[in-house]
Amino acid sequence: MAKVKAKELRGKKKEELLKQLDDLKKELQILRVAKVTGGAAAKLGKIYTVRKSVARVLTVIKQTQKDNLRKFYRKKTHKPKDLRQKKTRALRRALTPYELSLKSKKELRKQRLYPLRKYAVKE
Amino acid sequence: MAPKAKKPAATPAKSAAPKTSKAAAKAAAPPKVDAGVVKAKEKALRAKKSVVRGTHDKKNRKIRTSVHFRRPKTLKLPRAPKYPRKSVNKTNKLDQYCLIKYPLTTESAMKKIEDNNTLVFIVDKRANKPMIKMAVKKLYDIEVAKVNTLIRPDCEKKAYVRIAPDYDALDIANKVCCD
């Protein structure tokens, strides 16, 4: 089998990808048996490429799955926790920008009565 | 129930009085309106009485048949999550292809194939006998009689898979190894 490219994989549907995964794994099984029974060097070298192809297919599957889920949950208020912002634990619990901007009546009054003045010095 | 028992006795007397007075006052008013007004007045008087006297209801006490107080059964709602905690569930990483690594081709393994109709595999250490049975069935389309396992000193699991008598281990071995 020729080298599997991620670019080609991304257009495919999930069933196709899963089928390809199955085929690759079967091939890997055959190659492993060949290794034990003393196979040709060509076969043994192929093990590496097939292993990496399997990894590539799995990556594409997972990536498209996650992508679709994010699209699905985009407008919703309650998202699964792994689709939310990760940041850090402390940042997630920090005050929101709106909450930070809230001012007490006292503060608002002060701001209104004593705003920051700009002066110009006459030459 | 004591206040209520008293009320029906009291209200006829009271309702009689307002009724006659109302009838005397508004002779022209239709009887339906009269009854409505009278009823409202009755209700008001009753309410006033219960407020003034206080409601001392003794008759609704439960009978306790045991010394122990047992927690009463409350409503238990089933889970209805607003969002799944994990967006994607874990895939099974130990599928049939990962389970069975490769067959053994040592002399003793060959002997087992010929004499005992068994195949010998090196298998993932986390595999158990029923999993191995299922995997071999799926991969090679054969019936398995039983599986024996052991863990080798180099931490690999070896599985002796005895095949059902209507299949031949030698054929399968040839098909698998010389493909």
HADDOCK unambig.tbl for C-alpha pairs under 7 A between the chains (distance, minus, plus):
assign (segid A and resid 25 and name CA) (segid B and resid 97 and name CA) 6.45 0.50 0.50
assign (segid A and resid 29 and name CA) (segid B and resid 97 and name CA) 6.88 0.50 0.50
assign (segid A and resid 32 and name CA) (segid B and resid 102 and name CA) 6.22 0.50 0.50
assign (segid A and resid 33 and name CA) (segid B and resid 102 and name CA) 5.42 0.50 0.50
assign (segid A and resid 33 and name CA) (segid B and resid 103 and name CA) 6.64 0.50 0.50
assign (segid A and resid 33 and name CA) (segid B and resid 177 and name CA) 6.32 0.50 0.50
assign (segid A and resid 34 and name CA) (segid B and resid 177 and name CA) 6.83 0.50 0.50
assign (segid A and resid 37 and name CA) (segid B and resid 105 and name CA) 6.71 0.50 0.50
assign (segid A and resid 37 and name CA) (segid B and resid 177 and name CA) 6.90 0.50 0.50
assign (segid A and resid 78 and name CA) (segid B and resid 82 and name CA) 6.60 0.50 0.50
assign (segid A and resid 78 and name CA) (segid B and resid 83 and name CA) 5.86 0.50 0.50
assign (segid A and resid 79 and name CA) (segid B and resid 83 and name CA) 5.97 0.50 0.50
assign (segid A and resid 80 and name CA) (segid B and resid 83 and name CA) 5.72 0.50 0.50
assign (segid A and resid 80 and name CA) (segid B and resid 84 and name CA) 5.44 0.50 0.50
assign (segid A and resid 80 and name CA) (segid B and resid 85 and name CA) 4.93 0.50 0.50
assign (segid A and resid 80 and name CA) (segid B and resid 86 and name CA) 5.65 0.50 0.50
assign (segid A and resid 80 and name CA) (segid B and resid 87 and name CA) 5.47 0.50 0.50
assign (segid A and resid 81 and name CA) (segid B and resid 85 and name CA) 5.70 0.50 0.50
assign (segid A and resid 81 and name CA) (segid B and resid 86 and name CA) 6.43 0.50 0.50
assign (segid A and resid 82 and name CA) (segid B and resid 86 and name CA) 6.36 0.50 0.50
assign (segid A and resid 82 and name CA) (segid B and resid 87 and name CA) 6.66 0.50 0.50
